[in-house]
């Protein structure tokens, strides 16, 4: 197994980090807004599904009660 010294490790890490393409502030903002919108839509969807199941079960159990 090859061993690598800490100096070489740091050099390799810096070389790899320099290859990273960082997003612009606008891209980060747009992506963040999209995530919040999708989370809100998902929450609304599951709330509606929950209400539908609840009313369906209440109606079904009300027929037998």
C-alpha positions in Angstrom: 0.0 0.0 0.0 1.4 3.4 -1.0 1.6 6.0 1.7 1.2 9.7 1.1 2.6 12.4 3.2 0.5 15.2 4.5 2.1 17.8 2.3 1.3 15.8 -0.9 -2.2 15.3 0.4 -2.8 19.0 0.9 -1.4 19.7 -2.6 -3.7 17.2 -4.1 -6.7 18.5 -2.2 -5.9 22.0 -3.4 -5.6 20.8 -7.0 -9.0 19.1 -6.8 -10.7 22.0 -5.2 -9.4 24.3 -7.9 -11.3 22.2 -10.4 -14.6 22.8 -8.7 -17.0 25.1 -10.6 -18.8 27.1 -7.9 -22.3 28.3 -8.6 -23.0 32.0 -8.9 -25.0 33.9 -6.3 -27.9 34.0 -8.7 -27.8 30.3 -9.3 -27.8 29.6 -5.5 -30.7 32.0 -5.0 -32.8 30.5 -7.8 -32.1 27.0 -6.6 -33.0 27.8 -3.1 -36.2 29.4 -4.1 -37.1 26.4 -6.3 -36.4 24.1 -3.3 -38.7 26.1 -1.1 -41.4 26.1 -3.7 -41.2 22.4 -4.3 -41.3 21.8 -0.5 -44.4 23.9 -0.2 -46.1 22.2 -3.1 -45.2 18.8 -1.6 -46.6 19.8 1.8 -49.9 21.0 0.2 -50.1 17.8 -1.8 -49.7 15.6 1.2 -52.1 17.7 3.3 -54.7 17.2 0.6 -54.1 13.5 0.4 -54.3 13.3 4.2 -57.6 15.2 4.2 -59.0 12.9 1.4 -58.0 9.8 3.3 -59.4 11.1 6.6 -62.8 12.1 5.0 -62.9 8.8 3.2 -62.3 6.8 6.3 -64.8 8.9 8.3 -67.4 8.3 5.7 -66.7 4.6 5.5 -66.7 4.2 9.3 -69.8 6.3 9.5 -71.7 3.8 7.4 -71.1 1.1 9.9 -71.4 3.1 13.1 
